[in-house]
Amino acid sequence: MNTETFDPKNAVATSYDPNEAASVSMTDAAIAHVRKQLQKNSEMAGVRLAVKKSGCSGFKYDIEFVAQPGKGDQIIELADDVKLFVAADAKAYVRGTEIDYTKEGLNSTIKFNNPNAKDLCGCGESFSV
């Protein structure tokens, strides 16, 4: 067993910035799915990712197709024709998340691979950080 000593005088200070850009990505399958949905409705400009307090673990993802970004949304251009709008108040919760789209038989699902999620609900609908 090793023992380490922590000296606060020599510690490197790090700051947390909730407004820091959220580096959210989508797999090729997710981009193709979003592209297909946007082509069905030309009035929509992209997909918006937000987080709401809900579920048994504390938060749930809220994703919807929108005609324009919300105030303060971060705009991520995933492809020439696919834009992701990340809600300003969701950035800290979704930073580093990869959005995937999977199909198994007749079922299709959007999955969120979020490195910040500490706990996931058994149903997969909610998470905590």
Solvent accessible surface area in square Angstrom, and as a share of the most:
residue,aa,sasa,rsa
1,M,235,1.05
2,N,141,0.72
3,T,127,0.74
4,E,160,0.72
5,T,132,0.76
6,F,153,0.64
7,D,60,0.31
8,P,97,0.61
9,K,185,0.78
10,N,117,0.60
11,A,49,0.38
12,V,131,0.75
13,A,101,0.78
14,T,126,0.73
15,S,110,0.71
16,Y,149,0.57
17,D,67,0.35
18,P,67,0.42
19,N,110,0.57
20,E,90,0.40
21,A,63,0.49
22,A,0,0.00
23,S,80,0.51
24,V,6,0.04
25,S,52,0.34
26,M,17,0.07
27,T,32,0.19
28,D,122,0.63
29,A,47,0.37
30,A,3,0.02
31,I,24,0.12
32,A,53,0.41
33,H,37,0.16
34,V,4,0.02
35,R,77,0.28
36,K,119,0.50
37,Q,47,0.21
38,L,18,0.09
39,Q,132,0.59
40,K,140,0.59
41,N,60,0.31
42,S,107,0.69
43,E,132,0.59
44,M,53,0.24
45,A,44,0.34
46,G,0,0.00
47,V,2,0.01
48,R,54,0.20
49,L,0,0.00
50,A,10,0.08
51,V,20,0.11
52,K,104,0.44
53,K,166,0.70
54,S,45,0.29
55,G,53,0.51
56,C,107,0.64
57,S,25,0.16
58,G,32,0.31
59,F,33,0.14
60,K,72,0.30
61,Y,36,0.14
62,D,35,0.18
63,I,51,0.26
64,E,83,0.37
65,F,74,0.31
66,V,22,0.13
67,A,62,0.48
68,Q,132,0.59
69,P,49,0.31
70,G,28,0.27
71,K,206,0.87
72,G,51,0.49
73,D,18,0.09
74,Q,37,0.16
75,I,97,0.49
76,I,29,0.14
77,E,112,0.50
78,L,38,0.19
79,A,27,0.21
80,D,142,0.74
81,D,75,0.39
82,V,0,0.00
83,K,72,0.31
84,L,0,0.00
85,F,4,0.02
86,V,0,0.00
87,A,2,0.01
88,A,43,0.33
89,D,111,0.57
90,A,0,0.00
91,K,24,0.10
92,A,26,0.20
93,Y,63,0.24
94,V,0,0.00
95,R,45,0.17
96,G,37,0.36
97,T,0,0.00
98,E,64,0.29
99,I,2,0.01
100,D,30,0.16
101,Y,40,0.15
102,T,37,0.22
103,K,141,0.60
104,E,122,0.55
105,G,75,0.72
106,L,186,0.93
107,N,108,0.56
108,S,58,0.37
109,T,65,0.38
110,I,58,0.29
111,K,89,0.38
112,F,47,0.19
113,N,76,0.39
114,N,19,0.10
115,P,91,0.57
116,N,43,0.22
117,A,25,0.19
118,K,149,0.63
119,D,88,0.45
120,L,127,0.63
121,C,16,0.10
122,G,89,0.86
123,C,90,0.54
124,G,59,0.57
125,E,117,0.53
126,S,2,0.01
127,F,0,0.00
128,S,25,0.16
129,V,74,0.43
